[in-house]
Amino acid sequence: MTDSGALTLTATRARAGLDARRGIVRLHPEALTALGLRPGDAVELTGRRGTTAIVLEADRYASRRALYADDLTLGNIGARDGDPVLIAPASLAAADRVVLSGPASAVAVVDPDTLRLALLSKVVGVGDDVSLLPIELGDAQRGAVTATRRTLNNTLGVGWTTMVLNVVDASPAQGAMITSDTRVEWEHTVPASIEVPLPSGQVANLRRPAAPVVPASGGARTAAREQARPGAVRAEPRRAEAAAAVPAIPYDELAGARIPAEELRELLDLGFNHREVLKVVGTDMDLGVLVSGPSGAGKATIVRSVAEAVGAEVSEVSGADLAALEANAAADALRAAVAALAVPGVLLVRGVEHLAPAGKPTPLGTMFSRLVEEVLAEPGEHAVVCTTARVEDVDAGLRSRLEHEVVVPMPDGDSRRDLLVFLTRGMKVAEDVKLEAVAHRAPGYVASDLAVMVREAGVRAAMRAKDGGATALQRSDFDGALESVRPTSMSGDSVELGGLTLADVGGMEDLKQTLTETVLWPLTYPDAFTRLGIEAPRGILLYGPPGCGKTYIVRAVAGEGHANVLSVKGSELLNKWVGESEKNVRELFRRARQASPTLMFFDELDALAPVRGAGTDGGTADRVVAALLTELDGAESLRDVVVVGATNRPDMIDPALLRPGRLERLVYVPPPDAHGRADILRANAKNVPFADDVNLDEVADELWLYSAADCAALVREAALTAMRESLEASIVTAAHVEQAMERVRPSLDAEQLEYLENYAHNRES
């Protein structure tokens, strides 16, 4: 520590995660104490230039001499990995005014209020680069963050997550925290509204989307440490936007969706250019088409490319934007789009489920259905192509008027490789980068996700090139991008694996082999099951005493197979309203099929699927069980989807779930034996400096009734015991382990353990 109350630490690029590009750095707890800081305080960082950031506590196994920061923060201080950085406590002031520059696409559609909310509680200085990723230090800001994310997704698409802005001016110039009272401005602005004439003679005033409204919070330092106070979050209705026509990708260059594109091209080509063939055959056809597929799969892109290939022009509207307008204005906008149709022409309606929702007839939906009939009345002149990510949410009457349906599936491995080749065609890629391997590591990614991931990799390469490094995309760039960009199909329910594999699981060799056969083989080698003429197992139930690693080993299996993991929470499935719980189950399995290969993990399954007829919840649990049974063994295939349940009360689960074809394999996860406990101790102690007098095998022999969680807690407590003796301690001795064993007692219950062992024995016999 220097005389000035500062520390010189080594700049270390942090692994991509929740802190990435949010203006957060992390220090070892001892470094925080040495500087007199608490998590949430501000620190001044000085490399080749200076900036201010919020500091949080790093992992206890982190280096005491490292400053962990993301690439954006390292760029702001002009430091690379391994460079010395001076860090000192900083004072904050609430920013009066902040001026930013950014891409024209963001300036045009993101209003200052939304910009302020995205940057709320961030600390900026003149010349800093800053991202739009909201800072989220706790539950108090969650509502505001969610509303802001939704607004940015609606206005910029998923590309906003990699967008970088620059602070042109700020008051004060450094250490300025953006609060609810800060005036945030763009350096160059565009008109807030555009007047567009409609055929009716009226004028439509098309405005940018308004920002969500959040109540004012306290001071700057309080905002950093305690977040904004809870309050109502209200999102204003989104207005329709005036946008230039999106250029179509040449049909020959379409990647990742050739089969649905060819199907749509044949339909439009036959309907527009070869109607005489229909007459010869003695039939006719309407050019009403519903294109369905997951969000971001490129449905609208396919329609534009196919229309250009068959010589038709596209008139495009957004169902979500029209639904947000008043009824008369929306009707006029629809008629204007129809009036703009050329011959031949395609009326493209994106997100038609917003315009004509199922089960909720609206005047606008009824009017649109009539308009579709009028547009299709003249054969061979016009086509109506509607896109949706949720077919079941589209009005049944409208679906009957759209005679043809084209399904755009989730990209498989080959399609993802083709998309990556297309997306990187104008970029330098290092020779050792295998795009096929990158595609294999991106299950569940649609075209838009891959585009964002490639942009993120490009930004990382640009950050490195700015400091004189290699300009070509490296494997490390793709590795970091894959960690920070998650597939949209998994948003909200995915599990962070953290690079965990089966090699990190101590002991349990038989269990690991069983899980490899039951879970990994169906996800990794589905063709082998097809070749042998058998179906892959649908699911597996892990049961055993609490704390013995059931959840941990599921994460390890998923990391080994590079599969997406859907973690199912009972609170999100169960709903007191009739039909809603079953709908949630269907939606969950639909998402799992889209993001395949997928591992669906139901923790505490006994609470979600109890024996039917035994509940007191009005039958909600019974309906959920029935829906689970239907999805697991129904008509729709669960290819590349494996269901894993975990419980410590297998007798409370409905027996119908446990028969072959559903959760057909029940695997007992016993508490670790002496050898397993030793492996667990070693796995948790790989970064702990134990003295030579510590024999982990002997320690493991004394830990009967200790679960895997207890063993991990013992290692942690031994290290803390050493720290209690001296904060300068650099070694953990056998005496520290003995003291830890007195504090950490076994959590397993002998009677419960005997019951579970008897249950396992009875099933085997």
C-alpha positions in Angstrom: 0.0 0.0 0.0 1.3 3.5 -0.9 1.4 6.5 1.3 -1.4 8.0 -0.6 -3.8 5.3 0.5 -3.7 3.5 -2.9 -2.7 0.1 -4.1 -0.9 -0.8 -7.3 -2.5 -4.0 -8.6 -2.2 -6.1 -11.8 -4.8 -5.6 -14.4 -6.6 -8.9 -15.1 -9.3 -9.4 -17.7 -12.3 -10.8 -15.9 -14.2 -13.8 -17.3 -17.4 -12.7 -19.1 -20.4 -12.8 -16.8 -23.0 -10.6 -15.2 -20.4 -7.8 -14.6 -19.4 -7.5 -18.2 -19.4 -4.0 -19.5 -21.3 -2.5 -16.6 -18.6 -0.4 -15.1 -17.8 -2.9 -12.3 -14.4 -4.1 -11.1 -13.7 -6.7 -8.4 -11.0 -7.0 -5.7 -10.1 -9.6 -3.2 -11.7 -9.0 0.2 -8.3 -8.3 1.7 -7.6 -5.7 -0.9 -10.9 -4.0 -0.2 -10.1 -4.0 3.5 -6.6 -2.5 2.9 -8.2 0.3 1.0 -10.9 0.9 3.5 -13.6 0.1 1.0 -16.9 -1.6 1.1 -18.7 -3.3 -1.8 -20.5 -0.7 -3.8 -18.0 2.1 -3.2 -16.3 4.0 -6.0 -12.7 3.6 -6.9 -10.4 5.7 -9.1 -8.3 3.6 -11.6 -5.2 5.0 -13.2 -3.3 3.3 -16.1 -2.2 5.2 -19.1 -5.4 7.3 -18.4 -7.8 7.4 -15.6 -11.5 6.5 -15.0 -13.8 5.7 -12.1 -15.7 2.5 -11.4 -17.8 0.7 -8.8 -15.9 -2.0 -6.8 -17.4 -5.3 -5.7 -15.9 -8.2 -3.8 -14.1 -10.9 -5.9 -14.2 -14.6 -5.3 -12.4 -15.7 -2.1 -10.0 -17.7 -4.3 -9.1 -14.7 -6.4 -5.6 -13.3 -6.4 -5.0 -10.6 -3.7 -2.8 -8.6 -6.2 -5.2 -8.6 -9.1 -7.7 -6.0 -10.3 -10.5 -7.9 -12.2 -12.0 -5.8 -14.9 -13.8 -6.3 -18.2 -12.4 -5.3 -21.6 -14.4 -2.0 -21.7 -13.0 -0.8 -18.4 -9.4 -1.9 -19.3 -9.8 0.1 -22.5 -10.9 3.1 -20.5 -7.8 3.1 -18.4 -5.6 2.1 -21.4 -4.3 -1.1 -19.7 -3.8 -4.6 -20.9 -3.6 -7.9 -19.1 -0.7 -7.8 -16.7 -0.2 -4.0 -16.7 0.1 -2.2 -13.3 -3.0 -0.1 -12.3 -3.1 2.3 -9.5 -6.4 2.0 -7.5 -7.6 4.4 -4.8 -10.9 5.3 -3.1 -12.8 7.9 -5.1 -15.5 10.4 -4.2 -18.7 10.5 -6.3 -21.0 13.3 -7.3 -24.4 13.0 -8.9 -24.1 13.9 -12.5 -26.0 17.0 -13.6 -25.6 16.4 -17.3 -24.1 13.7 -19.5 -23.7 13.9 -23.3 -23.0 10.7 -25.3 -22.3 9.8 -28.9 -23.3 6.5 -30.4 -24.4 4.7 -33.6 -26.9 6.5 -35.7 -29.3 3.5 -35.3 -29.4 4.1 -31.5 -29.6 7.9 -31.7 -32.6 7.6 -34.0 -34.8 5.4 -31.8 -33.5 5.6 -28.1 -34.9 8.6 -26.3 -32.9 10.3 -23.5 -35.2 8.9 -20.8 -34.5 5.3 -21.9 -30.8 6.1 -22.2 -30.8 7.5 -18.6 -32.5 4.3 -17.3 -30.0 2.0 -19.1 -27.1 3.9 -17.5 -28.7 4.4 -14.1 -26.1 4.2 -11.2 -23.2 3.9 -13.6 -20.1 6.1 -13.0 -18.8 7.9 -16.0 -16.1 10.4 -17.1 -15.4 12.3 -20.2 -13.8 10.1 -22.8 -15.0 6.8 -21.3 -16.6 4.1 -23.4 -19.9 2.8 -21.8 -22.3 0.1 -22.8 -26.1 0.1 -22.6 -26.1 -3.0 -20.4 -27.9 -1.9 -17.2 -26.1 -2.2 -13.9 -28.0 -4.4 -11.5 -26.7 -4.6 -8.0 -29.8 -6.0 -6.3 -33.5 -6.6 -6.3 -34.4 -3.0 -5.8 -33.5 -2.1 -9.4 -34.8 -5.3 -11.0 -38.2 -3.8 -12.2 -36.5 -0.8 -13.8 -33.8 -3.1 -15.4 -36.5 -5.4 -16.8 -38.5 -2.6 -18.3 -35.4 -1.0 -19.8 -34.3 -4.2 -21.4 -37.7 -4.7 -22.9 -37.7 -1.2 -24.4 -34.2 -1.6 -25.8 -35.0 -5.0 -27.3 -38.1 -3.5 -28.9 -36.2 -0.6 -30.4 -32.8 -1.9 -31.3 -33.2 -5.7 -31.3 -30.8 -8.0 -29.5 -27.8 -5.9 -31.0 -28.1 -3.4 -28.1 -26.2 -5.7 -25.8 -23.0 -5.2 -27.7 -23.5 -1.5 -28.5 -20.8 0.9 -27.2 -21.3 4.6 -26.6 -18.8 7.3 -25.8 -19.1 10.0 -23.1 -18.5 13.3 -24.9 -19.2 15.6 -22.0 -20.2 15.3 -18.3 -20.7 17.5 -15.3 -18.6 16.8 -13.3 -16.0 15.6 -15.8 -15.0 12.6 -13.7 -16.6 10.4 -11.1 -20.1 11.4 -12.2 -22.8 9.0 -11.2 -25.9 8.9 -13.3 -29.1 9.3 -11.2 -32.8 9.7 -11.9 -32.2 13.5 -11.9 -29.4 13.5 -14.4 -30.0 15.1 -17.8 -28.8 12.6 -20.4 -28.5 13.7 -24.0 -27.2 12.6 -27.4 -24.5 14.7 -28.9 -26.5 14.8 -32.2 -30.3 14.3 -32.1 -33.0 13.4 -34.6 -36.6 14.6 -34.7 -38.8 13.0 -32.0 -41.7 12.5 -34.4 -42.3 12.2 -38.1 -45.5 13.1 -39.9 -46.6 10.6 -42.5 -49.5 11.2 -44.9 -52.1 8.4 -45.1 -54.4 7.6 -48.0 -57.4 8.8 -46.0 -56.0 12.4 -46.2 -55.2 12.3 -42.5 -51.6 12.6 -41.1 -50.1 10.0 -38.8 -47.7 11.3 -36.2 -45.2 8.5 -35.7 -43.1 8.8 -32.5 -40.3 7.0 -31.0 -41.1 4.6 -28.1 -41.3 6.3 -24.7 -39.2 5.2 -21.8 -40.4 3.4 -18.7 -41.0 5.8 -15.8 -39.1 5.2 -12.5 -39.4 7.2 -9.3 -36.5 9.3 -8.2 -34.0 7.7 -5.8 -31.7 8.9 -3.1 -28.1 10.3 -3.4 -25.4 9.0 -5.6 -23.5 7.0 -3.0 -26.7 5.4 -1.7 -27.7 4.5 -5.3 -24.4 2.7 -5.7 -24.6 0.7 -2.5 -28.4 0.3 -1.9 -29.7 0.7 -5.4 -32.8 2.7 -6.4 -35.7 2.6 -4.0 -38.5 0.2 -5.0 -41.3 1.9 -7.0 -43.8 1.5 -9.8 -42.3 0.8 -13.2 -44.6 1.7 -16.1 -43.8 1.2 -19.8 -45.5 3.6 -22.2 -47.1 2.0 -25.2 -44.8 1.6 -28.1 -45.6 3.8 -31.2 -45.2 2.7 -34.8 -41.9 3.8 -36.3 -41.1 5.1 -39.7 -38.2 3.1 -41.0 -36.6 2.7 -44.4 -37.0 -0.6 -46.2 -34.6 -3.3 -45.0 -32.4 -4.4 -48.0 -32.9 -8.1 -48.9 -30.1 -10.6 -48.7 -29.7 -12.2 -52.2 -31.5 -15.5 -52.2 -28.3 -17.4 -53.1 -26.6 -16.1 -50.0 -29.2 -17.1 -47.5 -27.6 -19.3 -44.9 -29.0 -21.6 -42.3 -32.6 -21.9 -43.6 -32.4 -23.2 -47.1 -35.3 -25.7 -46.8 -38.0 -23.3 -45.6 -36.7 -20.6 -48.0 -37.0 -23.0 -50.9 -40.5 -24.1 -49.8 -41.7 -20.4 -49.7 -40.0 -19.6 -53.0 -41.8 -22.5 -54.7 -45.2 -21.2 -53.3 -44.7 -17.6 -54.4 -43.1 -18.5 -57.8 -46.1 -20.8 -58.6 -48.7 -18.3 -57.4 -47.1 -15.2 -59.1 -45.4 -16.6 -62.3 -46.9 -20.0 -63.2 -50.7 -19.8 -62.6 -51.3 -21.4 -66.0 -49.9 -24.6 -64.5 -52.6 -24.4 -61.8 -55.3 -24.1 -64.5 -53.9 -27.1 -66.4 -54.0 -29.2 -63.2 -57.6 -27.8 -62.6 -57.0 -26.2 -59.2 -56.3 -22.8 -57.7 -54.5 -21.4 -54.7 -54.4 -18.3 -52.5 -51.0 -16.7 -51.6 -51.8 -16.5 -47.9 -48.8 -17.9 -45.9 -48.0 -18.1 -42.2 -44.3 -18.4 -41.5 -43.6 -19.6 -38.0 -40.4 -20.2 -36.1 -38.5 -19.0 -33.0 -37.7 -15.3 -32.5 -34.6 -14.3 -34.2 -34.5 -17.2 -36.7 -34.7 -14.9 -39.7 -38.3 -15.3 -40.8 -38.7 -11.8 -42.2 -35.2 -12.0 -43.8 -36.3 -15.1 -45.6 -39.5 -13.5 -46.9 -37.6 -10.4 -48.2 -35.0 -12.6 -50.0 -37.6 -14.9 -51.5 -39.8 -12.0 -52.7 -36.8 -10.4 -54.4 -36.0 -13.8 -56.0 -39.5 -14.1 -57.6 -39.6 -10.5 -58.7 -42.1 -9.2 -56.1 -41.9 -6.0 -53.9 -42.5 -6.1 -50.2 -44.7 -3.7 -48.2 -43.9 -4.4 -44.5 -45.7 -3.6 -41.2 -45.2 -4.7 -37.6 -48.1 -6.3 -35.7 -46.7 -5.1 -32.3 -46.5 -1.5 -33.5 -49.9 -1.5 -35.1 -51.5 -3.0 -31.9 -50.0 -0.1 -29.9 -51.8 2.5 -32.0 -55.3 3.7 -31.6 -57.8 1.6 -33.6 -58.4 4.2 -36.4 -54.7 5.0 -36.8 -53.8 1.3 -37.0 -56.5 0.7 -39.6 -55.3 3.6 -41.7 -51.7 2.4 -41.4 -52.7 -1.1 -42.6 -54.6 0.4 -45.5 -51.6 2.5 -46.4 -49.4 -0.6 -46.5 -51.9 -2.3 -48.8 -52.2 0.7 -51.0 -48.4 0.7 -51.4 -48.4 -2.9 -52.8 -47.0 -3.3 -56.2 -48.0 -6.0 -58.7 -46.8 -8.6 -57.9 -46.4 -7.6 -54.2 -46.1 -9.2 -50.8 -47.7 -7.7 -47.7 -45.3 -8.8 -44.9 -46.8 -8.6 -41.4 -44.3 -9.3 -38.6 -45.5 -10.6 -35.3 -49.1 -11.2 -36.4 -50.1 -12.7 -33.0 -50.1 -9.1 -31.7 -52.5 -8.0 -34.5 -54.9 -11.0 -34.3 -54.5 -12.7 -30.9 -56.0 -16.1 -30.3 -59.1 -16.3 -28.1 -59.4 -12.5 -27.9 -61.3 -11.1 -31.0 -60.5 -7.5 -31.5 -61.9 -4.9 -33.9 -58.4 -4.5 -35.4 -58.0 -8.3 -35.8 -61.4 -8.6 -37.5 -60.6 -5.7 -39.8 -57.2 -7.3 -40.7 -58.9 -10.6 -41.5 -61.2 -8.9 -43.9 -58.3 -7.0 -45.4 -56.5 -10.3 -46.0 -59.5 -11.5 -48.0 -59.5 -8.3 -50.1 -55.8 -8.5 -50.8 -56.0 -12.1 -51.9 -59.2 -11.6 -54.0 -57.2 -11.0 -57.2 -55.2 -14.2 -57.9 -51.6 -13.8 -58.8 -51.3 -10.1 -57.9 -50.6 -10.1 -54.2 -49.5 -12.3 -51.4 -50.0 -11.9 -47.6 -47.1 -13.4 -45.6 -47.4 -13.3 -41.8 -44.7 -14.2 -39.4 -45.0 -15.4 -35.8 -42.9 -17.0 -33.1 -46.0 -18.4 -31.3 -48.4 -20.1 -33.7 -50.8 -21.1 -30.9 -51.3 -17.4 -30.1 -52.6 -16.5 -33.6 -56.4 -16.2 -34.2 -57.8 -19.5 -35.6 -59.9 -17.6 -38.1 -56.9 -15.8 -39.5 -55.0 -19.1 -39.7 -57.7 -20.6 -41.8 -57.4 -17.8 -44.3 -53.7 -18.3 -44.5 -53.8 -21.5 -46.5 -50.1 -22.4 -46.4 -47.7 -22.7 -43.4 -43.9 -22.7 -43.6 -41.9 -23.6 -40.5 -38.5 -22.2 -39.9 -36.8 -24.6 -37.4 -34.0 -23.9 -34.9 -30.7 -24.0 -36.7 -28.9 -27.3 -36.3 -25.1 -27.7 -36.2 -24.6 -27.4 -39.9 -26.9 -24.4 -40.2 -25.1 -22.6 -37.4 -21.8 -23.3 -39.2 -23.2 -21.9 -42.4 -24.5 -18.8 -40.6 -21.2 -18.2 -38.9 -19.4 -18.5 -42.3 -21.8 -15.9 -43.7 -21.6 -13.5 -40.7 -17.7 -13.6 -40.7 -17.3 -13.3 -44.4 -16.0 -9.7 -44.2 -13.9 -10.3 -41.1 -10.3 -11.6 -40.5 -10.5 -15.0 -38.7 -7.4 -16.7 -37.4 -6.4 -20.0 -39.0 -6.8 -22.0 -35.8 -10.4 -20.9 -35.4 -12.7 -23.7 -36.5 -16.2 -22.3 -37.1 -17.6 -25.8 -37.0 -16.4 -26.1 -33.4 -17.8 -22.7 -32.5 -21.2 -23.8 -34.0 -21.1 -27.0 -31.9 -20.7 -24.9 -28.8 -23.8 -22.8 -29.6 -26.8 -25.0 -29.3 -30.1 -23.0 -29.2 -28.6 -20.0 -30.9 -30.7 -18.6 -33.7 -29.4 -16.3 -36.5 -29.8 -13.1 -34.5 -28.0 -14.6 -31.5 -25.1 -15.7 -33.7 -25.0 -12.2 -35.2 -24.7 -10.7 -31.8 -22.1 -13.3 -30.8 -20.0 -12.5 -33.8 -20.2 -8.8 -33.2 -19.2 -9.3 -29.6 -16.2 -11.3 -30.8 -15.4 -8.5 -33.2 -15.5 -5.9 -30.4 -13.1 -8.0 -28.4 -10.7 -8.2 -31.3 -11.0 -4.5 -31.9 -10.2 -3.7 -28.2 -7.1 -5.9 -28.6 -6.1 -4.3 -31.9 -6.5 -0.8 -30.4 -3.7 -1.6 -28.1 -1.5 -3.0 -30.9 -2.6 -6.7 -30.6 -3.7 -9.1 -33.4 -6.5 -7.9 -35.6 -7.9 -11.3 -36.6 -10.6 -13.0 -34.6 -9.0 -15.4 -32.1 -10.5 -18.5 -30.4 -10.4 -16.5 -27.1 -12.7 -13.9 -28.7 -15.3 -16.5 -29.6 -14.9 -18.1 -26.1 -15.6 -14.8 -24.4 -18.5 -14.0 -26.7 -20.1 -17.4 -26.1 -19.9 -16.8 -22.4 -21.5 -13.3 -22.5 -24.1 -13.8 -25.2 -26.8 -16.3 -24.2 -29.4 -17.7 -26.7 -32.7 -15.7 -26.6 -34.6 -19.0 -26.4 -33.1 -19.6 -23.0 -33.4 -16.2 -21.5 -34.5 -16.2 -17.9 -34.3 -19.9 -17.2 -30.8 -20.9 -18.3 -28.3 -22.2 -15.7 -24.8 -20.7 -15.6 -22.5 -23.7 -15.9 -19.2 -21.9 -15.3 -17.1 -24.3 -17.4 -18.0 -27.2 -15.0 -17.5 -30.8 -16.4 -17.6 -34.3 -14.9 -13.9 -34.1 -14.3 -14.7 -31.5 -11.5 -17.0 -34.0 -9.7 -15.2 -35.9 -7.0 -16.0 -39.6 -6.6 -19.4 -41.1 -7.7 -17.9 -43.0 -10.6 -20.8 -45.4 -11.1 -23.2 -42.4 -11.1 -21.2 -40.5 -13.6 -21.2 -43.5 -15.9 -25.0 -43.9 -15.6 -25.6 -40.2 -16.4 -23.2 -40.4 -19.3 -25.2 -43.2 -20.8 -28.7 -41.8 -20.0 -28.1 -38.1 -20.5 -25.0 -37.5 -22.6 -25.3 -40.2 -25.2 -28.9 -39.1 -26.3 -27.7 -35.5 -26.6 -24.3 -36.2 -28.2 -25.0 -39.3 -30.3 -28.7 -39.3 -31.3 -27.8 -40.9 -34.7 -26.4 -44.0 -32.9 -29.9 -44.7 -31.3 -31.5 -44.3 -34.7 -29.0 -46.6 -36.3 -29.8 -49.3 -33.7 -33.5 -48.8 -34.1 -34.2 -47.7 -30.5 -35.5 -44.5 -28.8 -33.2 -42.6 -26.5 -34.3 -42.5 -22.8 -36.7 -39.6 -22.1 -35.5 -38.9 -18.6 -33.9 -39.8 -15.3 -34.7 -39.2 -11.6 -31.9 -38.6 -9.2 -32.8 -39.2 -5.6 -30.8 -39.1 -2.4 -30.2 -37.2 0.8 -29.9 -33.4 0.5 -26.4 -31.8 0.0 -25.0 -34.9 -1.9 -24.4 -33.2 -5.2 -27.5 -33.9 -7.3 -27.8 -30.4 -8.7 -24.0 -30.1 -9.0 -23.6 -33.2 -11.1 -26.4 -32.2 -13.4 -24.6 -29.0 -14.1 -21.4 -31.0 -14.7 -23.2 -33.3 -17.1 -24.6 -30.4 -19.1 -21.2 -28.7 -19.3 -19.7 -32.0 -20.5 -22.2 -32.2 -23.4 -22.3 -28.5 -24.3 -26.1 -28.6 -23.9 -28.5 -25.9 -23.0 -30.0 -26.3 -19.5 -33.5 -25.2 -18.6 -33.9 -25.0 -14.9 -37.6 -25.4 -14.0 -39.0 -23.5 -11.1 -42.2 -24.7 -9.6 -43.3 -21.2 -8.7 -43.3 -20.3 -12.4 -45.3 -23.3 -13.5 -48.0 -23.4 -10.9 -50.9 -20.9 -11.3 -54.2 -20.9 -9.6 -56.2 -20.0 -12.7 -57.5 -23.0 -14.6 -55.5 -23.8 -17.7 -52.6 -21.5 -17.0 -50.4 -24.1 -15.3 -50.9 -26.5 -18.2 -50.1 -23.7 -20.7 -46.9 -23.0 -18.8 -45.9 -26.7 -19.1 -46.5 -26.7 -22.8 -44.6 -23.5 -23.3 -41.7 -24.9 -21.3 -41.4 -28.0 -23.4 -41.8 -26.0 -26.6 -38.8 -23.8 -25.7 -36.8 -27.0 -24.8 -37.5 -28.4 -28.3 -36.5 -25.2 -29.9 -33.3 -24.9 -28.0 -32.3 -28.6 -28.4 -30.0 -30.2 -27.4 -31.5 -29.3 -24.1 -31.4 -30.7 -20.6 -34.5 -29.9 -18.6 -33.8 -29.9 -14.9 -36.7 -30.2 -12.4 -35.2 -29.7 -8.9 -37.4 -30.8 -5.9 -39.7 -32.6 -8.3 -41.8 -34.0 -5.4 -43.1 -30.4 -4.8 -44.0 -30.0 -8.5 -45.5 -33.4 -9.3 -46.9 -35.0 -6.1 -49.1 -38.1 -6.1 -52.4 -37.1 -7.7 -55.4 -36.8 -5.4 -53.3 -36.0 -2.3 -53.1 -32.3 -2.8 -55.2 -29.5 -1.2 -54.6 -26.9 -3.9 -57.8 -27.3 -5.8 -56.3 -29.8 -8.4 -53.6 -27.5 -9.7 -50.8 -30.0 -9.0 -52.9 -32.8 -10.6 -53.3 -30.8 -13.8 -49.6 -30.1 -13.9 -48.8 -33.8 -13.5 -51.2 -34.6 -16.3 -49.5 -32.0 -18.5 -46.1 -33.4 -17.7 -47.2 -36.9 -18.6 -48.6 -35.7 -21.9 -45.4 -33.9 -22.8 -43.1 -36.7 -21.8 -45.0 -39.4 -23.6 -47.2 -37.6 -26.0 -47.5 -37.4 -29.8 -44.8 -34.7 -30.2 -41.3 -36.1 -30.2 -38.8 -35.0 -27.5 -35.8 -35.5 -29.8 -32.6 -34.1 -28.3 -34.3 -33.2 -25.1 -33.6 -35.1 -21.8 -35.5 -34.5 -18.6 -33.7 -34.8 -15.3 -35.5 -34.7 -12.0 -34.0 -34.5 -8.5 -35.6 -35.2 -5.1 -35.0 -36.5 -1.6 -38.5 -37.8 -1.3 -39.0 -40.2 -4.3 -42.1 -41.8 -2.6 -44.0 -38.5 -2.9 -43.7 -38.3 -6.7 -46.7 -39.5 -8.8 -45.9 -43.1 -9.9 -47.0 -42.5 -13.4 -44.0 -40.2 -14.0 -41.6 -43.0 -13.1 -42.6 -45.7 -15.6 -40.6 -46.5 -18.7 -40.9 -43.9 -21.5 -40.9 -41.1 -18.9 -38.5 -40.7 -16.0 -37.6 -44.4 -16.6 -34.3 -44.6 -14.7 -34.2 -43.9 -11.0 -30.6 -43.4 -9.8 -29.7 -43.3 -6.1 -27.2 -40.5 -5.3 -25.7 -41.8 -2.0 -23.7 -39.7 0.4 -20.0 -39.9 -0.5 -17.9 -42.7 0.9 -14.4 -42.1 2.4 -12.8 -42.2 -1.1 -15.5 -39.9 -2.5 -15.2 -37.5 0.4 -11.4 -37.3 -0.2 -12.0 -36.5 -3.8 -14.5 -33.8 -2.9 -12.1 -32.3 -0.3 -9.3 -32.2 -3.0 -11.6 -30.7 -5.6 -12.6 -27.9 -3.2 -9.0 -27.4 -1.9 -7.2 -27.1 -5.2 -6.7 -23.4 -4.6 -6.2 -23.6 -0.8 -2.6 -23.7 0.4 -2.7 -26.6 2.9 0.3 -27.4 5.0 2.2 -30.7 4.6 0.7 -32.0 7.9 -2.8 -32.0 6.4 -3.7 -35.5 5.1 -7.0 -35.2 3.3 -7.5 -39.0 3.1 -7.3 -39.2 6.9 -9.6 -36.3 7.3 -12.1 -37.9 4.9 -12.1 -41.1 7.0 -13.5 -39.1 10.0 -16.3 -37.4 8.1 -19.1 -40.1 8.2 -22.5 -38.6 7.5 -20.9 -35.5 5.9 -22.5 -34.6 2.6 -20.6 -33.2 -0.4 -21.9 -29.7 0.7 -20.6 -30.4 4.2 -17.1 -31.3 2.9 -17.0 -28.1 0.8 -18.0 -26.1 3.9 -15.3 -27.8 5.9 -12.6 -26.6 3.5 -14.0 -23.1 3.5 -14.2 -23.0 7.3 -10.6 -24.2 7.7 -9.4 -21.4 5.5 -11.5 -18.9 7.5 -10.0 -20.2 10.7 -6.5 -19.5 9.4 -7.6 -15.9 8.5 -9.1 -15.4 12.0 -5.6 -16.1 13.4 -4.0 -13.6 11.0 -5.1 -11.8 7.9 -1.6 -12.3 6.6 -1.9 -16.1 6.9 -0.7 -17.9 3.8 -1.1 -21.6 4.8 -3.9 -23.7 6.3 -2.6 -26.3 8.9 -4.0 -29.5 10.4 -4.9 -27.5 13.6 -7.1 -25.3 11.5 -8.8 -28.3 10.0 -9.5 -29.8 13.4 -11.1 -26.5 14.6 -13.2 -26.4 11.4 -14.5 -29.9 12.1 -15.7 -28.8 15.5 -17.7 -26.0 13.9 -19.0 -27.8 10.7 -21.2 -30.7 11.8 -22.7 -33.3 9.5 -26.1 -32.4 8.0 -27.2 -35.9 7.1 -29.8 -37.6 9.2 -29.1 -41.3 9.9 -32.8 -42.3 9.8 -33.5 -40.5 6.5 -30.3 -42.1 5.1 -31.5 -45.5 6.1 -34.9 -44.9 4.6 -33.4 -43.9 1.2 -31.0 -46.8 1.2 -33.9 -49.2 1.8 -35.9 -47.5 -1.0 -33.0 -48.0 -3.4 -32.5 -51.6 -2.3 -36.2 -52.4 -2.8 -36.2 -50.9 -6.3 -33.2 -53.0 -7.3 -34.7 -56.2 -5.9 
